Amino acid sequence: MSISVERLVQELEKLKGEMDAGRLRSGEYDQRLARVIQELRDRGIDADRAEITAAVADALSRGVITPGVKAHLEKRLGIA
């Protein structure tokens, strides 16, 4: 069963919230992000390239992810 773009964004927002609250260190954030990306690659994402790109760009504009995380997501998901 594939993952929705909305779920991806929710996971990114959850990670940001945990970082902001001090519950995650940088290395832990990286590990959790890697798990999210691996799950996306394993299960697939229920969206086309344009929808994924728009969701990632929106997350960046809202401060949910950094430019570095955006670039990493795009590279790992093959949308760069």
Secondary structure as UniProt FT lines:
FT   HELIX           5..20
FT   TURN            21..22
FT   HELIX           26..43
FT   HELIX           49..61
FT   TURN            62..63
FT   HELIX           67..77
//
